[in-house]
Amino acid sequence: MRKASILLALALSLGTGRLAAAADAPIALQGSGATFPAPLYQRWFQAFHDAHPDVQVNYQPVGSGAGIQQFTQGLVDFGASDAAMTDEQIAAVPQGVVLLPMTAGTIVLTYNLPDAPKELRLSRDAYVGIFRGTVTQWNDPKIAAANPGVKLPADKITVVTRSDGSGTTFVFTNHLAAVSPEWKSGPGVGTTVSWPVGVSGKGNPGVAALVKQTPGAIGYVEYAYAQQTGMPMALLQNKAGKYVTADLESARTSLAGVQLPENLRAWLPDPDAPGAYPIVTYTWLLCYAHNKDPKKTETLKSLVRYGLTEGQSASAALGYVPLPPSVVAQVMKAVDRIK
């Protein structure tokens, strides 16, 4: 995974929250965490840079696990994670924590199978079996049954997983545990797990690159990484038994069945609507509830409000799900808890 540093600048009139020319020295914000939303965050940050060149924001997409760790240690001004922090993790942060869902997206299974259909169907038994290591060849009956008339090779399946602590891994394994009792009692759920099979890549970009260069490979990545590189994405069988394409409509259908609680933490391990894509998640910014530097605090709040308003218009084109207006309103109220 390539670390990306994006320098932005924005000037803030602290009394009104409006952007203006800054007379003071530049304000530097440091953030790190999830690779899942990195393409969207890069777009937001670049837009701020183009318009307001006075506040520097350096975001390092090092993975959700590292992002939570650095945030907990007080090494950054904000973090980012696809796995919302647990009560135990929040208790370890003396400044207090405000979790802010900023966007949502889907996790897809992308594969490299020469001459295979671009809309390969994978049943729940098939994709759980692939990642458990019990389905090892592409012409396995569990795969063939869902793809009648398709000639599948006897090639070995190479599973590609994440090597780093990853919110994407948490979301994917949380889904597998909801689908499979064997998975729940075996590898289980976490930002890191002991995978039964496969090779590993760092970050969503690392997994996507390994799949793309390895014939017979399959891996889990955020939708945007597969979309931007033109990689095929399997149609997955959902809880209702339908084979669903990962797209904006199916993701919105999944999110429609979830009501965000007051703490803004919600998981969708296995949505049950007939048109729902089965692996969808929110992704969160991690902010301190109490901060020492008023200028940094107001700058960060202004940046977050941009992402929740104008920034949402960039979501769909990059493969993310714009937040529903009701969710934006909830998150906007939570921003006021950052002091």
C-alpha positions in Angstrom: 0.0 0.0 0.0 1.3 3.4 -0.9 1.0 5.9 1.9 -0.7 9.0 0.7 -0.1 12.4 2.2 -2.5 15.1 1.1 -1.6 18.7 2.0 -4.6 21.0 2.2 -5.2 24.4 3.3 -8.3 26.1 4.5 -8.7 29.3 6.4 -11.4 29.5 9.1 -13.2 32.4 10.7 -13.6 30.9 14.1 -16.6 32.9 15.2 -18.9 31.9 12.3 -17.3 28.7 11.0 -17.0 30.3 7.6 -13.8 30.1 5.6 -11.8 33.2 5.0 -8.2 34.3 4.4 -6.0 33.5 7.4 -3.7 36.0 8.9 -2.2 33.6 11.3 0.4 30.9 10.7 -0.9 27.7 9.0 -2.8 25.2 11.1 -1.6 21.6 10.7 -3.9 18.7 11.2 -2.6 15.1 11.3 -4.9 12.1 10.8 -4.5 8.4 10.0 -6.5 5.3 9.6 -8.8 3.4 7.2 -7.8 2.8 3.6 -11.5 2.1 2.8 -12.6 5.7 2.5 -9.2 7.1 1.4 -10.2 7.9 -2.2 -13.2 9.9 -1.0 -11.2 11.7 1.7 -8.5 12.5 -0.9 -11.2 14.1 -3.1 -12.6 16.1 -0.2 -9.1 17.3 0.9 -8.1 18.2 -2.6 -11.2 20.4 -3.0 -10.3 22.2 0.2 -6.8 22.6 -1.0 -7.9 24.1 -4.3 -10.1 26.7 -2.6 -8.3 27.5 0.7 -4.5 27.0 0.9 -3.9 27.9 4.6 -4.4 24.8 6.8 -2.3 21.7 6.3 -4.0 18.3 6.7 -1.9 15.2 6.4 -3.9 12.0 6.3 -2.0 8.6 6.2 -4.2 5.6 5.1 -2.4 3.1 7.3 -5.4 0.8 8.0 -8.2 1.0 10.7 -6.2 -0.9 13.3 -3.2 1.4 13.2 -5.5 4.4 13.0 -7.3 3.4 16.2 -4.0 2.7 17.9 -2.4 6.1 16.9 -5.6 7.9 17.9 -5.7 6.2 21.3 -2.1 7.1 21.9 -2.8 10.8 21.1 -0.4 10.8 18.1 -2.9 12.4 15.7 -5.6 15.0 15.7 -8.2 12.6 14.3 -8.4 9.0 13.2 -10.5 6.9 10.8 -11.8 3.4 11.0 -14.3 1.1 9.2 -14.8 -0.6 12.6 -16.5 1.7 15.1 -14.5 1.8 18.3 -15.8 -0.5 21.1 -16.7 0.7 24.6 -13.4 -0.7 25.9 -11.4 1.1 23.2 -13.3 4.4 23.9 -12.6 4.1 27.6 -8.9 4.0 26.9 -9.0 7.6 25.4 -8.8 10.1 28.3 -9.9 13.0 26.0 -13.2 11.2 25.2 -14.3 10.1 21.7 -16.9 11.3 19.2 -17.5 8.8 16.4 -18.8 10.3 13.2 -20.0 8.1 10.3 -18.9 10.1 7.2 -19.9 7.8 4.3 -20.8 4.2 3.6 -19.7 1.6 1.0 -19.7 -2.0 0.0 -17.1 -4.7 0.3 -16.8 -6.9 -2.8 -15.2 -10.1 -3.8 -13.0 -9.4 -6.8 -11.3 -12.2 -8.7 -8.8 -12.9 -11.5 -10.2 -15.8 -13.5 -9.3 -15.7 -17.2 -12.2 -16.4 -19.5 -14.7 -16.4 -16.6 -17.9 -14.4 -16.8 -17.7 -10.9 -15.5 -20.8 -11.6 -13.4 -19.7 -14.7 -11.6 -22.2 -15.8 -9.0 -21.1 -17.0 -5.6 -23.5 -18.6 -3.1 -23.1 -18.1 0.6 -21.8 -21.6 0.9 -19.3 -21.0 -1.9 -17.7 -17.8 -0.6 -17.6 -19.0 3.0 -16.0 -22.2 1.8 -13.4 -20.3 -0.3 -12.2 -18.3 2.7 -12.4 -21.3 5.0 -10.2 -23.3 2.6 -12.8 -26.0 2.0 -13.6 -24.8 -1.6 -10.2 -24.9 -3.3 -10.9 -25.1 -7.1 -12.9 -22.8 -9.4 -14.9 -25.7 -10.8 -16.0 -26.8 -7.3 -19.7 -27.9 -7.4 -20.7 -25.1 -4.9 -19.5 -22.6 -7.4 -20.7 -24.4 -10.6 -24.2 -24.8 -9.2 -24.8 -21.1 -9.2 -23.3 -20.6 -12.7 -25.1 -23.1 -15.0 -23.8 -23.2 -18.5 -20.5 -21.6 -17.5 -17.3 -23.5 -18.1 -15.2 -23.1 -15.0 -11.5 -24.1 -14.9 -10.1 -26.6 -12.4 -7.6 -24.0 -11.4 -6.6 -23.7 -7.8 -8.2 -20.7 -5.9 -5.7 -18.3 -4.3 -7.3 -16.4 -1.5 -6.0 -12.9 -0.8 -6.6 -11.3 2.6 -5.4 -8.3 4.5 -2.1 -8.4 6.3 -2.7 -5.2 8.4 -5.3 -4.5 11.1 -8.2 -3.6 9.0 -11.8 -2.4 9.5 -12.5 -3.9 6.1 -11.5 -7.3 7.6 -13.7 -6.6 10.6 -16.7 -5.9 8.4 -16.1 -8.9 6.1 -15.5 -11.4 9.0 -18.5 -10.0 10.8 -20.6 -10.9 7.8 -19.0 -14.4 7.5 -19.7 -15.1 11.1 -23.4 -14.0 10.6 -23.6 -16.4 7.6 -21.7 -19.3 9.0 -21.6 -20.9 12.5 -18.4 -22.6 11.5 -16.8 -19.3 10.7 -18.1 -17.8 13.9 -16.5 -20.5 16.0 -13.4 -20.7 13.9 -11.5 -17.7 12.6 -14.2 -15.4 14.2 -14.5 -11.7 13.9 -11.8 -9.0 14.2 -9.7 -6.4 12.5 -7.2 -9.2 12.2 -7.9 -13.0 12.2 -6.0 -16.2 11.6 -6.9 -16.9 8.1 -7.1 -20.6 7.3 -5.7 -20.1 3.8 -4.3 -17.5 1.5 -1.7 -14.8 1.0 -1.9 -11.3 2.3 -1.6 -7.7 1.0 -1.4 -4.5 2.9 -4.4 -2.2 2.6 -7.2 -2.4 0.1 -4.8 -1.3 -2.7 -2.4 -4.1 -1.7 -5.1 -6.8 -1.9 -6.4 -5.4 -5.2 -2.9 -5.4 -6.7 -2.3 -9.0 -5.6 -5.6 -10.2 -7.1 -4.9 -8.4 -10.3 -1.5 -10.0 -10.8 -2.4 -13.5 -9.7 -4.5 -15.7 -12.0 -7.0 -17.7 -10.0 -7.0 -15.3 -7.1 -9.9 -13.9 -5.2 -9.9 -11.2 -2.4 -12.1 -8.8 -0.5 -11.7 -5.1 -1.2 -13.7 -1.9 -0.9 -15.9 -1.4 -4.0 -14.0 1.7 -5.2 -10.7 -0.1 -5.6 -12.3 -2.7 -7.8 -14.3 -0.2 -9.7 -11.4 2.2 -10.4 -9.2 -0.6 -11.8 -12.0 -2.3 -13.8 -11.7 -5.5 -11.9 -14.7 -7.9 -11.9 -16.9 -8.2 -8.8 -18.9 -11.3 -8.0 -22.6 -11.3 -7.5 -23.2 -12.5 -4.0 -26.2 -14.4 -2.6 -27.9 -12.4 0.1 -30.0 -13.4 3.0 -33.1 -13.5 0.8 -31.5 -15.9 -1.6 -31.0 -13.4 -4.4 -27.8 -12.8 -6.3 -27.1 -9.1 -6.0 -24.7 -6.8 -7.8 -22.7 -4.3 -5.7 -23.9 -0.9 -6.7 -25.4 2.3 -5.3 -29.0 1.0 -5.3 -28.3 -2.3 -3.6 -26.1 -0.6 -0.9 -28.8 2.0 -0.2 -31.3 -0.8 0.1 -29.1 -2.4 2.8 -28.6 0.9 4.7 -32.4 1.6 4.7 -32.9 -1.2 7.1 -30.7 0.3 9.8 -31.5 3.0 12.3 -28.4 4.7 13.7 -28.5 4.8 17.5 -27.5 7.9 19.5 -23.9 6.8 19.7 -23.8 6.5 15.9 -22.5 2.9 15.9 -24.3 0.5 13.7 -23.3 -2.7 11.9 -25.1 -4.5 9.0 -23.7 -8.1 9.2 -26.4 -9.6 7.0 -29.2 -7.3 5.7 -32.4 -9.1 4.9 -34.2 -7.0 2.2 -34.5 -8.8 -1.1 -32.5 -6.2 -3.0 -29.9 -5.7 -0.4 -26.2 -6.2 -1.1 -25.0 -8.4 1.8 -21.7 -6.6 2.8 -22.2 -2.9 3.5 -20.7 -0.7 6.2 -20.5 2.9 7.5 -17.0 4.2 8.0 -16.2 6.6 10.9 -13.9 9.5 11.7 -12.6 9.3 15.2 -12.5 12.7 17.0 -11.5 13.7 20.5 -14.4 15.1 22.6 -12.0 17.5 24.4 -9.1 19.3 22.6 -6.5 21.7 23.8 -6.1 23.9 20.7 -9.3 25.9 19.9 -8.1 26.8 16.4 -7.4 23.2 15.4 -10.7 22.2 16.9 -12.8 24.6 14.9 -10.8 23.9 11.8 -11.4 20.2 12.1 -15.1 20.8 12.8 -15.3 22.9 9.6 -13.6 20.2 7.6 -16.0 17.6 8.9 -19.1 19.8 8.1 -17.8 20.2 4.6 -17.6 16.4 4.2 -21.1 16.0 5.5 -22.6 18.6 3.1 -20.8 19.5 -0.1 -18.5 16.6 0.1 -21.3 14.1 -0.1 -21.9 15.0 -3.8 -18.6 13.3 -4.7 -19.5 10.0 -3.0 -21.5 8.2 -5.7 -18.9 8.9 -8.5 -16.2 7.3 -6.4 -18.3 4.2 -5.5 -19.5 5.3 -2.0 -23.0 5.7 -0.7 -24.0 9.3 0.1 -25.4 9.5 3.7 -29.2 9.9 3.9 -30.3 13.4 5.0 -31.5 12.0 8.3 -28.1 10.5 9.0 -26.4 13.8 8.1 -28.6 15.6 10.5 -27.7 13.1 13.3 -23.9 13.4 12.6 -24.1 17.2 12.4 -25.4 17.3 15.9 -22.6 15.0 17.1 -20.0 17.4 15.6 -21.1 20.0 18.3 -19.9 17.6 21.0 -16.3 18.2 19.9 -15.0 20.9 22.2 
